[in-house]
């Protein structure tokens, strides 16, 4: 019985080291992937210039700038996500943030999506330059995905934004139903 217990503890320790290592700077986290094949199509004039949108490099989250509303029934808000052609961005929530918020993009169950269904990490891979994105922003091609942010209550939701091949993430905050984040 003791040998079995030691083996279980060793396995747990190895798993803990693996989890800790994934948070090391320079290591892009892995999660679900949303690519060109899973896109939606629409036009977004002024998307990268509007202060109501959260813009980080080639990424724009429509309506996530400033104070975004939090809908009690939906448990969050929809934020169409745009990514300029040829780019890759990974959105990451910390493990702590994931306890109260989730990314509702990428593969999700049909029907009402709950916080439990949402993701901690989603990588978005835009359609290639000259590819069939079917969407534009400011007259330039973008790839557009429907989705949003879910949260247990109004919250400040910090994001790590990994752009293209960057070795470290950029940081952004969505003020979901909050006037300020202290």
Backbone as CSV, one residue per row, in Angstrom:
resi,resn,N_x,N_y,N_z,CA_x,CA_y,CA_z,C_x,C_y,C_z
1,UNK,0.820,-1.199,0.000,0.000,0.000,0.000,0.864,1.262,0.000
2,UNK,1.961,1.245,0.761,2.837,2.412,0.792,3.459,2.672,-0.571
3,UNK,3.855,1.629,-1.283,4.468,1.801,-2.601,3.478,2.456,-3.563
4,UNK,2.226,2.040,-3.508,1.203,2.615,-4.366,1.016,4.098,-4.037
5,UNK,1.014,4.415,-2.752,0.862,5.804,-2.325,2.027,6.651,-2.826
6,UNK,3.243,6.136,-2.726,4.410,6.878,-3.207,4.315,7.121,-4.711
7,UNK,3.876,6.119,-5.444,3.744,6.258,-6.890,2.720,7.340,-7.221
8,UNK,1.617,7.324,-6.518,0.588,8.332,-6.758,1.121,9.722,-6.432
9,UNK,1.851,9.849,-5.348,2.402,11.148,-4.978,3.432,11.607,-6.002
10,UNK,4.249,10.684,-6.494,5.243,11.046,-7.496,4.555,11.530,-8.762
11,UNK,3.501,10.841,-9.180,2.745,11.260,-10.357,2.144,12.637,-10.168
12,UNK,1.642,12.903,-8.973,1.072,14.213,-8.676,2.146,15.283,-8.731
13,UNK,3.316,14.989,-8.173,4.409,15.961,-8.188,4.846,16.259,-9.618
14,UNK,4.923,15.233,-10.454,5.302,15.434,-11.852,4.267,16.301,-12.552
15,UNK,2.994,16.041,-12.311,1.936,16.839,-12.927,2.031,18.295,-12.475
16,UNK,2.331,18.513,-11.199,2.440,19.878,-10.687,3.597,20.613,-11.355
17,UNK,4.718,19.921,-11.557,5.862,20.536,-12.221,5.504,20.878,-13.664
18,UNK,4.788,19.988,-14.346,4.398,20.241,-15.734,3.479,21.453,-15.828
19,UNK,2.542,21.576,-14.902,1.636,22.721,-14.904,2.410,23.995,-14.632
20,UNK,3.312,23.962,-13.668,4.102,25.151,-13.349,4.966,25.557,-14.539
21,UNK,5.530,24.592,-15.240,6.403,24.896,-16.374,5.643,25.560,-17.508
22,UNK,4.363,25.256,-17.645,3.599,25.841,-18.745,3.400,27.339,-18.571
23,UNK,3.608,27.858,-17.363,3.439,29.279,-17.125,4.725,30.080,-17.274
24,UNK,5.803,29.436,-17.685,7.087,30.106,-17.841,7.031,31.078,-19.016
25,UNK,7.594,32.268,-18.819,7.616,33.258,-19.898,8.274,32.663,-21.130
26,UNK,7.735,32.979,-22.281,8.294,32.469,-23.522,7.611,31.214,-24.014
27,UNK,6.781,30.614,-23.187,6.064,29.417,-23.613,4.598,29.758,-23.824
28,UNK,4.212,29.779,-25.079,2.825,30.070,-25.421,1.944,28.940,-24.892
29,UNK,0.860,29.279,-24.207,-0.028,28.234,-23.697,-0.779,27.554,-24.842
30,UNK,-1.226,26.348,-24.597,-1.989,25.613,-25.607,-3.424,25.463,-25.140
31,UNK,-4.323,25.591,-26.086,-5.741,25.434,-25.799,-6.459,25.073,-27.080
32,UNK,-7.718,25.399,-27.145,-8.477,25.110,-28.357,-8.058,26.076,-29.459
33,UNK,-8.326,25.689,-30.701,-7.933,26.497,-31.853,-9.168,26.875,-32.661
34,UNK,-9.228,28.150,-33.023,-10.237,28.649,-33.961,-9.460,29.132,-35.182
35,UNK,-9.751,28.555,-36.335,-8.991,28.923,-37.526,-9.911,29.449,-38.617
36,UNK,-9.361,29.616,-39.794,-10.091,30.193,-40.920,-11.355,29.386,-41.241
37,UNK,-11.299,28.086,-41.053,-12.438,27.227,-41.379,-13.632,27.445,-40.449
38,UNK,-13.392,27.987,-39.252,-14.484,28.161,-38.283,-14.948,29.615,-38.168
39,UNK,-14.589,30.432,-39.130,-14.888,31.865,-39.083,-16.350,32.160,-39.411
40,UNK,-16.732,33.382,-39.072,-17.996,33.960,-39.521,-17.631,35.032,-40.543
41,UNK,-18.623,35.693,-41.114,-18.326,36.728,-42.107,-19.181,37.959,-41.868
42,UNK,-18.534,39.136,-41.894,-19.227,40.418,-41.743,-18.242,41.542,-42.033
43,UNK,-18.760,42.758,-42.057,-17.935,43.940,-42.269,-17.960,44.785,-41.001
44,UNK,-16.811,45.329,-40.621,-16.677,46.096,-39.384,-15.962,47.419,-39.646
45,UNK,-16.684,48.416,-40.158,-16.042,49.713,-40.413,-15.544,50.345,-39.107
46,UNK,-14.324,50.842,-39.133,-13.771,51.537,-37.972,-13.385,50.657,-36.801
47,UNK,-13.351,49.361,-36.978,-13.128,48.437,-35.860,-11.818,48.672,-35.114
48,UNK,-10.761,49.003,-35.825,-9.461,49.164,-35.175,-9.212,50.598,-34.709
49,UNK,-10.205,51.469,-34.907,-10.073,52.869,-34.502,-11.051,53.260,-33.400
50,UNK,-12.094,52.487,-33.210,-13.152,52.822,-32.264,-12.710,52.533,-30.830
51,UNK,-12.804,53.529,-29.950,-12.381,53.356,-28.549,-13.261,52.380,-27.782
52,UNK,-14.436,52.082,-28.291,-15.299,51.096,-27.627,-14.799,49.666,-27.837
53,UNK,-13.822,49.507,-28.716,-13.269,48.184,-28.997,-11.916,48.031,-28.313
54,UNK,-11.623,46.837,-27.881,-10.314,46.536,-27.301,-9.407,46.093,-28.447
55,UNK,-8.362,46.859,-28.694,-7.447,46.571,-29.802,-6.065,46.274,-29.239
56,UNK,-5.533,45.123,-29.615,-4.177,44.731,-29.228,-3.490,44.245,-30.498
57,UNK,-2.646,45.096,-31.069,-1.958,44.741,-32.311,-2.952,44.398,-33.408
58,UNK,-2.865,43.183,-33.981,-3.742,42.800,-35.090,-5.117,42.286,-34.645
59,UNK,-5.406,42.379,-33.351,-6.643,41.847,-32.768,-7.578,42.979,-32.359
60,UNK,-8.858,42.814,-32.631,-9.871,43.743,-32.120,-11.019,42.932,-31.543
61,UNK,-11.387,43.245,-30.303,-12.568,42.664,-29.666,-13.636,43.754,-29.673
62,UNK,-14.649,43.558,-30.490,-15.669,44.579,-30.704,-16.519,44.744,-29.443
63,UNK,-16.541,45.975,-28.919,-17.340,46.296,-27.742,-16.663,46.010,-26.413
64,UNK,-15.423,45.516,-26.433,-14.737,45.148,-25.190,-13.844,46.258,-24.644
65,UNK,-13.829,47.414,-25.302,-13.067,48.548,-24.787,-13.946,49.343,-23.830
66,UNK,-13.352,50.127,-22.977,-14.144,50.903,-22.016,-14.871,49.976,-21.065
67,UNK,-16.067,50.380,-20.665,-16.872,49.528,-19.786,-17.856,48.741,-20.632
68,UNK,-17.626,47.459,-20.740,-18.526,46.577,-21.488,-19.637,46.108,-20.553
69,UNK,-20.822,45.986,-21.075,-21.923,45.541,-20.218,-21.791,44.053,-19.899
70,UNK,-22.379,43.662,-18.774,-22.446,42.262,-18.362,-23.917,41.892,-18.301
71,UNK,-24.311,40.877,-19.040,-25.699,40.446,-19.100,-25.915,39.290,-18.126
72,UNK,-26.796,39.495,-17.159,-27.052,38.487,-16.125,-27.588,37.183,-16.720
73,UNK,-28.485,37.279,-17.687,-29.083,36.077,-18.283,-28.034,35.271,-19.045
74,UNK,-27.243,35.951,-19.860,-26.212,35.263,-20.646,-24.988,34.921,-19.800
75,UNK,-24.792,35.654,-18.719,-23.615,35.432,-17.884,-22.353,36.021,-18.487
76,UNK,-22.507,37.087,-19.249,-21.339,37.714,-19.865,-21.744,38.648,-20.972
77,UNK,-20.969,38.644,-22.049,-21.259,39.509,-23.180,-20.624,38.929,-24.436
78,UNK,-21.237,39.236,-25.567,-20.677,38.829,-26.858,-19.683,39.883,-27.318
79,UNK,-18.534,39.417,-27.769,-17.513,40.295,-28.325,-17.009,39.681,-29.625
80,UNK,-17.542,40.109,-30.769,-16.976,39.608,-32.022,-15.465,39.841,-32.021
81,UNK,-14.718,38.846,-32.440,-13.260,38.934,-32.435,-12.765,39.017,-33.870
82,UNK,-11.939,40.024,-34.138,-11.360,40.217,-35.468,-9.855,40.063,-35.389
83,UNK,-9.299,39.425,-36.406,-7.854,39.262,-36.483,-7.427,39.544,-37.915
84,UNK,-6.481,40.445,-38.048,-6.003,40.802,-39.389,-5.424,39.568,-40.083
85,UNK,-5.591,39.538,-41.390,-5.154,38.402,-42.209,-3.689,38.063,-41.961
86,UNK,-3.406,36.772,-41.887,-2.040,36.292,-41.756,-1.482,36.277,-40.342
87,UNK,-2.292,36.619,-39.352,-1.799,36.673,-37.969,-2.339,35.517,-37.130
88,UNK,-1.668,35.319,-36.009,-2.089,34.323,-35.015,-2.034,34.987,-33.647
89,UNK,-3.104,34.825,-32.877,-3.157,35.380,-31.525,-3.717,34.320,-30.588
90,UNK,-3.110,34.217,-29.420,-3.628,33.336,-28.379,-4.108,34.200,-27.223
91,UNK,-5.363,34.015,-26.827,-5.901,34.669,-25.638,-5.811,33.680,-24.494
92,UNK,-5.303,34.152,-23.366,-5.116,33.285,-22.206,-5.666,33.961,-20.958
93,UNK,-6.415,33.198,-20.185,-6.826,33.615,-18.850,-5.929,32.882,-17.861
94,UNK,-5.529,33.542,-16.798,-4.754,32.844,-15.773,-5.652,31.788,-15.129
95,UNK,-5.053,30.836,-14.454,-5.836,29.803,-13.763,-6.766,30.447,-12.736
96,UNK,-6.291,31.476,-12.064,-7.125,32.172,-11.068,-8.315,32.853,-11.742
97,UNK,-8.053,33.543,-12.854,-9.132,34.224,-13.574,-10.151,33.219,-14.091
98,UNK,-9.678,32.048,-14.499,-10.586,31.031,-15.050,-11.599,30.545,-14.016
99,UNK,-11.343,30.760,-12.735,-12.312,30.344,-11.713,-13.589,31.177,-11.775
100,UNK,-13.517,32.375,-12.381,-14.712,33.217,-12.463,-15.045,33.694,-13.874
101,UNK,-14.193,33.403,-14.856,-14.447,33.864,-16.224,-13.974,32.820,-17.229
102,UNK,-14.504,32.896,-18.435,-14.098,31.963,-19.479,-14.286,32.561,-20.862
103,UNK,-13.497,32.066,-21.798,-13.554,32.506,-23.190,-14.545,31.628,-23.949
104,UNK,-15.582,32.232,-24.486,-16.615,31.483,-25.211,-16.379,31.618,-26.716
105,UNK,-15.266,31.079,-27.165,-14.895,31.044,-28.583,-14.438,29.623,-28.893
106,UNK,-14.352,29.327,-30.174,-13.857,28.012,-30.571,-14.928,26.956,-30.382
107,UNK,-14.506,25.698,-30.293,-15.488,24.622,-30.162,-16.251,24.717,-28.841
108,UNK,-17.560,24.811,-28.953,-18.442,24.893,-27.786,-19.677,24.046,-28.060
109,UNK,-20.363,23.603,-27.015,-21.590,22.834,-27.245,-22.679,23.704,-27.881
110,UNK,-23.598,23.078,-28.577,-24.717,23.799,-29.185,-25.671,24.288,-28.098
111,UNK,-26.385,25.363,-28.384,-27.360,25.896,-27.433,-26.716,26.864,-26.459
112,UNK,-27.325,27.003,-25.302,-26.837,27.926,-24.270,-25.463,27.476,-23.778
113,UNK,-24.504,28.372,-23.816,-23.150,28.070,-23.350,-22.995,28.568,-21.925
114,UNK,-22.473,27.719,-21.071,-22.272,28.105,-19.673,-20.790,28.355,-19.412
115,UNK,-20.503,28.939,-18.277,-19.120,29.197,-17.892,-18.319,27.895,-17.867
116,UNK,-18.941,26.832,-17.451,-18.265,25.527,-17.408,-17.801,25.095,-18.806
117,UNK,-18.541,25.490,-19.849,-18.205,25.113,-21.228,-17.084,25.960,-21.824
118,UNK,-16.854,27.129,-21.256,-15.905,28.087,-21.832,-14.462,27.605,-21.647
119,UNK,-13.540,28.317,-22.290,-12.135,27.911,-22.316,-11.246,28.896,-21.561
120,UNK,-10.091,28.398,-21.136,-9.069,29.238,-20.511,-8.121,29.803,-21.560
121,UNK,-7.870,29.029,-22.617,-6.932,29.436,-23.668,-7.555,29.144,-25.032
122,UNK,-7.529,30.137,-25.907,-7.991,29.947,-27.286,-6.970,30.586,-28.221
123,UNK,-6.537,29.830,-29.216,-5.640,30.354,-30.246,-6.447,30.607,-31.508
124,UNK,-6.313,31.817,-32.031,-7.008,32.222,-33.249,-5.987,32.309,-34.373
125,UNK,-6.255,31.607,-35.460,-5.374,31.637,-36.627,-6.177,32.220,-37.781
126,UNK,-5.808,33.427,-38.178,-6.542,34.126,-39.236,-6.323,33.454,-40.584
127,UNK,-7.236,33.723,-41.485,-7.062,33.279,-42.868,-5.791,33.928,-43.412
128,UNK,-5.151,33.238,-44.323,-3.900,33.770,-44.880,-4.185,35.031,-45.700
129,UNK,-3.160,35.822,-45.862,-3.292,37.031,-46.695,-3.726,36.608,-48.093
130,UNK,-4.731,37.273,-48.618,-5.260,36.918,-49.933,-6.215,35.739,-49.885
131,UNK,-6.451,35.205,-48.677,-7.342,34.055,-48.515,-8.803,34.467,-48.436
132,UNK,-9.680,33.500,-48.245,-11.130,33.729,-48.319,-11.793,34.119,-46.995
133,UNK,-11.337,35.169,-46.328,-11.903,35.476,-45.008,-13.352,35.934,-45.082
134,UNK,-13.707,36.683,-46.125,-15.078,37.160,-46.269,-15.435,38.310,-45.346
135,UNK,-14.474,38.810,-44.573,-14.735,39.910,-43.642,-13.713,41.016,-43.841
136,UNK,-14.142,42.239,-43.522,-13.228,43.373,-43.599,-13.406,44.272,-42.384
137,UNK,-12.346,44.993,-42.075,-12.377,46.037,-41.048,-11.497,47.159,-41.560
138,UNK,-12.046,48.341,-41.586,-11.290,49.499,-42.065,-10.767,49.269,-43.485
139,UNK,-11.528,48.531,-44.288,-11.154,48.279,-45.675,-10.097,47.207,-45.871
140,UNK,-9.679,46.558,-44.802,-8.657,45.509,-44.898,-9.257,44.164,-44.506
141,UNK,-8.737,43.075,-45.067,-9.285,41.758,-44.722,-8.964,41.360,-43.280
142,UNK,-9.962,40.803,-42.628,-9.815,40.255,-41.275,-10.544,38.920,-41.233
143,UNK,-10.213,38.135,-40.243,-10.987,36.932,-39.963,-11.816,37.249,-38.728
144,UNK,-13.081,36.865,-38.761,-14.038,37.209,-37.706,-14.601,35.937,-37.093
145,UNK,-14.585,35.897,-35.765,-15.204,34.789,-35.034,-16.249,35.353,-34.083
146,UNK,-17.382,34.699,-34.024,-18.410,35.034,-33.037,-18.002,34.419,-31.707
147,UNK,-18.391,35.057,-30.638,-18.095,34.523,-29.312,-18.149,35.626,-28.287
148,UNK,-17.572,35.372,-27.133,-17.588,36.377,-26.088,-16.909,35.916,-24.820
149,UNK,-17.199,36.643,-23.759,-16.615,36.389,-22.446,-17.741,36.069,-21.476
150,UNK,-17.585,35.004,-20.731,-18.550,34.649,-19.696,-17.911,34.889,-18.333
151,UNK,-18.732,35.281,-17.367,-18.230,35.509,-16.008,-19.363,35.300,-15.011
152,UNK,-18.993,34.905,-13.809,-19.988,34.654,-12.756,-20.742,35.920,-12.353
153,UNK,-20.089,37.064,-12.492,-20.666,38.349,-12.096,-19.861,39.438,-12.799
154,UNK,-20.290,40.698,-12.704,-19.469,41.763,-13.284,-18.051,41.685,-12.709
155,UNK,-17.066,41.747,-13.578,-15.669,41.564,-13.162,-14.727,42.316,-14.073
156,UNK,-13.549,42.567,-13.565,-12.424,42.977,-14.394,-11.726,41.683,-14.792
157,UNK,-11.636,41.449,-16.082,-11.092,40.181,-16.572,-9.756,40.446,-17.268
158,UNK,-8.645,40.100,-16.599,-7.335,40.289,-17.227,-7.071,39.213,-18.282
159,UNK,-6.483,39.648,-19.380,-6.139,38.745,-20.482,-4.646,38.809,-20.757
160,UNK,-4.086,37.675,-21.104,-2.748,37.639,-21.692,-2.974,37.440,-23.184
161,UNK,-2.347,38.280,-23.979,-2.546,38.249,-25.427,-1.208,37.950,-26.094
162,UNK,-1.083,36.755,-26.633,0.140,36.318,-27.305,-0.032,36.599,-28.797
163,UNK,0.752,37.526,-29.332,0.614,37.945,-30.724,1.713,37.312,-31.570
164,UNK,1.296,36.629,-32.623,2.210,36.003,-33.577,3.289,35.201,-32.836
165,UNK,4.558,35.454,-33.109,5.637,34.656,-32.512,6.261,35.321,-31.286
166,UNK,5.574,36.289,-30.698,6.122,36.984,-29.524,6.450,35.985,-28.417
167,UNK,7.552,36.234,-27.722,7.991,35.335,-26.653,7.320,35.641,-25.321
168,UNK,6.700,36.811,-25.223,5.971,37.180,-24.007,4.621,37.767,-24.408
169,UNK,3.639,37.633,-23.532,2.312,38.153,-23.879,2.185,39.648,-23.608
170,UNK,1.253,40.252,-24.302,0.807,41.601,-23.965,-0.323,41.418,-22.951
171,UNK,-0.658,42.470,-22.252,-1.700,42.373,-21.232,-2.828,43.348,-21.533
172,UNK,-4.042,42.900,-21.303,-5.225,43.731,-21.508,-6.250,43.353,-20.441
173,UNK,-7.213,44.222,-20.234,-8.274,43.958,-19.260,-9.609,44.293,-19.900
174,UNK,-10.566,43.396,-19.739,-11.943,43.681,-20.142,-12.703,44.049,-18.880
175,UNK,-13.249,45.252,-18.871,-14.056,45.705,-17.734,-15.492,45.266,-17.994
176,UNK,-15.794,44.071,-17.599,-17.091,43.449,-17.862,-18.082,43.887,-16.782
177,UNK,-18.844,44.947,-17.092,-19.808,45.477,-16.136,-19.176,46.289,-15.016
178,UNK,-17.920,46.653,-15.152,-17.190,47.410,-14.128,-16.755,48.756,-14.699
179,UNK,-16.953,49.826,-13.932,-16.525,51.152,-14.390,-15.010,51.310,-14.326
180,UNK,-14.393,50.689,-13.333,-12.940,50.782,-13.209,-12.401,49.501,-12.582
181,UNK,-11.127,49.295,-12.783,-10.443,48.136,-12.210,-9.301,48.669,-11.356
182,UNK,-9.343,48.386,-10.072,-8.355,48.963,-9.159,-7.198,48.172,-8.909
